[in-house]
Amino acid sequence: MIEVQGHYEVKLGPLPTLTGKPTHYCAGCEHGTLTRLIASALHELGARERTVLVDSVGCSVLAHEYINTDAIQAPHGRAPSVMTGIKRLRPDLLVFAVQGDGDAASIGLSELIFAANRGEPITVFLVNNGIYGMTGGQMAPTTPAGMVTMTTPRGRDIAVTGPPMDASKLLATLDGPAYVKRVLLPVTPTPSDDFYNARGSIEGARSVRNAFRVQEMGGFSFVEFVSTCNVNWKMSVLQSKHYATEVLAKVFPPGLFKDKFGVEKR
Amino acid sequence: MRHLLLGLPRLCDRRGIEVEGMTTAREFLKGNEALAYGALKTGLNAFFGYPITPSSEIPETLAVEFGNSQYPAFKVFLQAASEIEAINMVIGAAATGAKVMAATSGPGFSLKQEGISYAAAMELPMVIVDVNRGGPGLGNLGPEQTDYFQATRGGGHGGYRNIVLAPCSVPEMAAFPALAFSLAFKYRIPVIILTDAFLGQLKEDLMFPEVPAQQFETAWATTGARGPERHVLSSMHLELPELNRHSEHLRSKFEEIDRSEQRSEKYQTDDADVVLVAYGICARLAQRAVKDLRAKRIRAGLLRPITLSPFPKRELLALVGRGVQNFLVVELNTGQMVEDVQLAIGGRARIETAQKVGGLLPTPLDLVRRVEAMRR
């Protein structure tokens, strides 16, 4: 059990909010970490029987295989709309989605913006690894300038494609959302590679819990988790943690963009 | 639900006096308005819409009635930011077991196909209204029946079929939501009400049918796990045999629908030697043509499909079996329903077409002449 700032805790081992199935996520990927953080928060809130998970399209499409709650799968990018439909009919339910950056910040950006702008009491967890993971490493809206991907073999040229899309910053410009936060989720290695800082998971656990609290207080909550995809970045796990810390975190600096209800201060 | 099907209206003479009987008019409404009230009276829970002519009176009427204590079940009215957003809100609402509807017209119906494919795969009951306008592209605001293929063949990606209902009058626009919801929940399937710009905008008098309170089984809904039991609605089946099983299940479900739910109406077909086949507004024009042909001692009849999917093949075959050798398929497109007629009766009878597109309608006289030419 990792103690996180007093009453925040991440439970290890079996949980009723986890199915117990081994995940399909690649070694070194943060999706598995986030799954644990979410399951732990749902368990702590005693919310398993009033929660609906909305699967998105991408690596998170199988989230319902691991998170042991009710679940429905949304078309690519449409999870915020599906969540809206559920929540409007059943305001008593806790409704959330895990979306990738391609899903939320590209094909589903309109759905995300309008759900946020309406201030729907739902929660979006965005896993931003700067690339399309499940389809095999193509350029995402969040791909940093210069990054080599399957569709930018000479590196992303922002003169052609525009700069990376910053979903958190974009949502923070709207009045609707109550909670917008960006967390650097991967462990951060020290320069000598002999020590890893798990601050990201601790901050992640706090943020997941706060996002659910904001939803229960009636607000739209959004947490972006800057993550890695070592397989499609074509790096070792260790290299990918360096890249996330040194490059991705510069393009998408962690921070609290919006906290209408002041949950971070409590 | 048979009692909710009103059938072709009684014909009036040129002065507007009903020839074959009188009904007590209580309301005088546009088709779109009647459909909205019909949905409310059947206990509609939620509507998610995006404005598009010529369907906009449906969301407008529902917006006015939202909060009316006469319709306590109507809990959610929300205008979405796009057709895509609207259909996905419908998916979410349907997943809670609610009676939910969306309405649109051609271009919006195209945008909704992605969501309808997912809904069909996840077996979500819902009602989607398409007030067919002129197309392709932006087309115009006139009536066409050019969305027939898109509605009856599935419309989105992957293999599936929906139930498609075709009202032919304002009273039927009011009555069909109840039928649509009962079929949608009975079979856990999206039901399309395919109507057109003419019927949507047409004003007629009507009496709202008595709709019995309908309770549907929704144990599958994603409204929270119960102990170890949880509900998962997913259209993804990564294991090939698993998707094979699911697709075969969808197929056998639709085969059962095909066996049990073919609906059509016959008008003067008992002794007919030429039968017009027409649905929606075309059925009205064809009905008048049949009456005029009968006055000329030509034994014409009309078969009006009420379900376009499943297509009423049995009735068509029965007519062929009775010796009808001539069919005239009347539709507002360049040949869509005629393919279903051909599939149903093969080479066993002569099939001709009377088609009009661009938002124009054939006149009954056009159809009379067409039938007369067939007989020469």
Interface residues (C-beta under 8 A of the other chain):
Chain A: R48 E49 R50 T51 V52 V54 D55 V61 L62 H64 N68 T69 D70 A71 I72 Q73 A74 P75 R78 S81 V82 M83 T84 G85 I86 K87 R88 L89 R90 L93 S110 E111 F114
Chain B: N45 A46 F48 K75 V76 L78 A80 A81 S82 I84 E85 A86 N88 M89 V90 I91 G92 A93 A94 A95 T96 A98 V100 E114 G115 Y118 M122 T222 T223 G224 A225 R226 G227 R230 H231 V232 L233 S234 S235 M236
